[in-house]
Amino acid sequence: MKIVLNGEPREVQASALSDLLAECGFSGRVATAVNEEFVPSSRRIGCELKDGDRVEILSPMQGG
């Protein structure tokens, strides 16, 4: 399926947001949004992705 991940077109196999995180190698604490709507970690397993979805995955950064 084709999605837009962090602004870049990407072909993925995952059908749920939780699977996408694993497929793309994201681990630990991240924030997620699908089509500009925040998706809490408790809803990622049930968040089904569709062709053309826009997904944002953000990792917290430390520093100053």
LINSULNOR-V836820 format. One record per residue. N is the residue number from 1. PHI is phi in whole degrees, 0 to 359 (999 if undefined). Layout:
BEGIN
<<N:PHI> <N:PHI>>
END
This chain:
BEGIN
<<1:999> <2:258> <3:228> <4:247> <5:250> <6:50> <7:86> <8:244> <9:299> <10:208> <11:262> <12:228> <13:264> <14:299> <15:250> <16:236> <17:300> <18:298> <19:291> <20:298> <21:302> <22:294> <23:300> <24:268> <25:81> <26:277> <27:217> <28:77> <29:277> <30:220> <31:254> <32:230> <33:216> <34:236> <35:51> <36:67> <37:245> <38:302> <39:240> <40:293> <41:303> <42:292> <43:253> <44:293> <45:297> <46:272> <47:274> <48:281> <49:268> <50:236> <51:307> <52:92> <53:299> <54:255> <55:244> <56:242> <57:232> <58:238> <59:255> <60:293> <61:239> <62:253> <63:133> <64:199>>
END
